[in-house]
Amino acid sequence: MSENSEQSVQAPTEERPAAEPASVDTPAPEPAPARPRPSIPSPAQFAGRKAAVRPAAAPAVTEGASVEAMAFGRVAEDGTVFVRIADGERAVGSYPGSTEDEALTYFARKYDDLVAAAVLLAQRLEQTDLSAHEAREALKTLRDHIGEANVVGDHAALETRVAGIEAQVLKHGEVEAQQRAQAKVAAAKARIKVVKSAEKLAASDPAKVQWKSASARMRELFDQWKALQQAGPRLDKAVEDELWHRFSEARSGFDKTRRAWFVQLDEEQEGAKREKEKLVAQAEKLATNKDWGPTATEFKHLMEQWRRAGRAQRSSDDALWERFKAAQDQFFAAKDEIVAAERVEFEANLVVKEQLLTEAEALLPVTDLQGAKRNLRSIQDRWDAAGKVPRSDMQRIEGRLRKVEQAVRDGEDQRWKRSNPELNARAQSMVEQLERAVAGLEADLESARAQNDSAATSKAEQALSARREWLDSARAGLSG
């Protein structure tokens, strides 16, 4: 065994180059035992982590590529294979029982596999949605396999290629970090929108909230929060905690307000139920009352109290209303029957009173006071006996009769004034005073005319004319 046997590797059966046929009496040489090292990753190992957007096929290893790699190796006389590196060369192993080209080809193909793995990783970075973490892990795996790999090829070129891939990975990480930051901002905005919607819902006026739809909306917001939390990017812990605290406070406040509202509503509905039960009892008591007018007014007041009482629970409220309405309908149905019968009677009474009005209005103008008074009393007696008329006609016919009655009263007043001794005495005294005044003015007029005093004559004529008019009026009252 050679001194470099610890660095030799045993080629896999499927990769081992075909050896020249051995003679019958010459056994085939066995490769020297090798120090354990990581196996060279195949292109499939690098491609299997995540489904690519566009699969990138590993470049085929050609004989030309192997020849280029072989140029960096040599085989010593003892069969040890060396590779040329920047600071000299180092042994990579041995391949006993093979030619120099076979040994170099074997180790060069292992170099080509590393190059193919590097090319595949570069293609995945360019053509697939490989994450930055996966890219870093793949790069680490590639570097681990390259390490001190026992291969023959251009190690410097391979390092340069890997350095380029490392730059790609770094850039890929920066882009992903920027996208992640933008996604976190968008996710935070989406969470804030959910939080604000919940806070607005929690701050709504309880009296104006449709609680069924509002509760469904709050559950929908919670589902949105969970979906954003599960599917979206993780937010910074401080932001996440603050938004969750606000959202949780809004939900708790909403539930507290809802519970308090329904407790209050239950109390109000129970109070309304008790109040309406009292109103129903009163209505049922009044249902058979025959005192139509006052009872109808009382039902009106009960209805106003019913509206002010508020609503009880639906089932109770509906049942109480049915009882209240039944009592009300019972009373007004009986009242309507009476009113309908009265309406027929009142219409007949109206016909009678219309005829009496015709008879009464025939007394005008009053010329025979005593006869008018006698006839009017007869008409009034028959009027009262005729009974009630429809309410819509009452004012009209009563007004017409009042006019006739007023005319008779006026005639009576005038007759009384004329027959009153005290009034006649005062009227006679007035006539005598005016007669003396007229006689004096006539004397003054004659004197003025005799003196041809036109001014005095005109003044005396005007005064005399006025006194004569007053005297005629006084005499007319006295003579009646």
PyMOL commands that set and color helices and strands:
alter all, ss='L'
color gray80, all
select helices_A, chain A and resi 5-7+43-47+63-70+100-127+132-146+155-202+206-208+211-231+237-286+292-308+314-361+369-386+391-419+421-450+454-479
alter helices_A, ss='H'
color red, helices_A
select strands_A, chain A and resi 73-75+80-85+88-94
alter strands_A, ss='S'
color yellow, strands_A
deselect
rebuild
show_as cartoon
